[in-house]
Amino acid sequence: MHMLKTLTQKLMSERAYQFWALNLFGWLGYGFFVSLSAFLWQKNLMFQVFYAAFATVFGLILSLVMRACYRRFWNMAPIARSLYSLLVVAVATGLWAYIKMIAFREGVGQPEHVDVISEYIAWYTYSFFILLSWAALYFGIKYYQMLQEERRRTLKATAMAHQAQLKMLRYQLNPHFLFNTLNAISTLILESQTRVANTMVTELSKFLRYSLENDPMQKVTLAQEIVALELYLNIEKVRFEERLRLNFDVDDKARAGLIPSMLLQPLVENSIKYAVSKNESGGTISLVAKVFAGELLIEVADDGPGIEMVDNKLPAFKGVGLCNFKERLAEIYAADHACQFSNIKPNGLKISIRIPYETHVPEAAK
C-alpha cells in the first residue's frame, strides 16, 4: 500500500514517471488493438500475436529514440525545431514500416503479384500516422507542462513580491529607521532650519506613500525605481550629509526598461549599512544602467569593505534583503538572467545584474 502511494505521488509530481507511464500505456494500447485485429482475422493467430508484441516493442524503442532527438532540438528556433521533428518522424516511420512489412510478409506471406512499393507505401502511411500522433502528444504534453511550470513560477513570484512588500513596509516602519529620521527632523527644527526640515518631512511622506501605493505584483520602469531610491536616499542624505555621495549614470533607453518593483532597494540598503554608516568619511553609492544586445544591464556599487568570497563565490547570505533579491530574480527570470557579486579594488562591492530588456506594452496593443 505504501509503495502504491509513493508511486502515485511520483506520477503526480515527477515528469520522468509521467512520461514512462503515458508512453507505456499508449504502446500497450497499440499492441492490444493490433492483437485484437488478429483475433478477428483468425489467421496465423499465434504469429500475429507475436508480431503485435514485436511491432509494439520496436515502436516503443523508436519512441525513446525520437524523444532523445526532440530533447536535443528543444532549444532550437520554433521553425527549425518543427522541421527537424517532422524529419525524425519520417525517418523513424520508414524504418518501422519496413521492419513490420518484412516481418509480416515472412510470417503470413503475400501473393507474389502484390507490388512491393505500393504495399510499403500503405505500411508507411499507417505507421506515419501512429508516430506523428505520438509526436503530437509528446509536444502537446511538453508544452502543457511548461505552461504549468510557468504558472507555478508566476504564483511563487507573486507570493514573494507580497513578502517583499511586507518586509519593505516593516523596514519603513522600523522604529530605528523612524527614530533616526524623526530625530534628524527635530534637530533641524531646533536649529531653525525649518525649510530643510520641511523638505525632509515631504521626502519621507513621498517615500512612505510610494511604498504603500505601489503594486508589488507589477514591474515598474527603472526610472520609477530610481525615483523611489532617490526618495529614500534623500532622507538618508539628511542624516549622513556629505558622508553619503551618489553617482548615477543611467542611459535614457535603460530608464524605460521594466524591472521588478523594489528590486534595487535591498542593494542600496546594504551599501548604506556597510559602506556609509560604518565609515567615518562616508562612502559613495553608484548606479550604472544601460541596454546592450536586447538586455538591461544594471550595476550597483559602493566603496565599502566589500564582501568575503569563498572559492571566488559568494557565501550563503545571512541577510534577508539580499536573499530575497536573488530569489526574486531566479523565480521571475529563471535561467534568463545573471547576477554577479564582485569585490572592487582597492575596496568596494559591485553587484552586476543582467535581465531581458522589456518596456511597457502600448495601450493600443492591450
GIZISUL-V645795 format. One line per field, one symbol per residue. ss: DSSP state (H for helix, E for strand, L for the rest). burial: # if it has 16 or more other ideal C-beta (glycine too) atoms within 10 Angstrom, else .. A space follows every 10 residues. Layout:
# GIZISUL-V645795
ss = ???
burial = ???
This chain:
# GIZISUL-V645795
ss = LHHHHHHHHH HHHLHHHHHH HHHHHHHHHH HHHHHHHHHH HLLLHHHHHH HHHHHHHHHH HHHHHHHHHH HHHLLLLHHH HHHHHHHHHH HHHHHHHHHH HHHHHHHLLL LLLLLHHHHH HHHHHHHHHH HHHHHHHHHH HHHHHHHHHH HHHHHHHHHH HHHHHHHHHH HHLLHHHHHH HHHHHHHHHH LLLHHHHHHH HHHHHHHHHH HHHLLLLLEE EHHHHHHHHH HHHHHHHHHH HHHEEEEEEE LHHHHLLEEE LLLLHHHHHH HHHHHHLLLL LLEEEEEEEE EELLEEEEEE EELLLLLLEE LLEELLLLLH HHHHHHHHHH HHHLLLEEEE EEELLLLLEE EEEEEELLLL LLHHHL
burial = .......... ........#. ..#..##..# #..##..#.. ......##.. ##.###.### .##..##.## ..#....... #...#..##. .##..##.## #.##...... .......... ..##..##.# ##.##..#.. .#........ ......#..# #..##.##.. ##....#... #..##..#.. ......#.## #.##.##..# #..#.#..## ##.###.### ########## ..###....# #..#.##### ########## ##.####.#. .######### #...###### ####.##... ...#...... ##.##.#### ###.....#. ##.....### #.###.#... ......
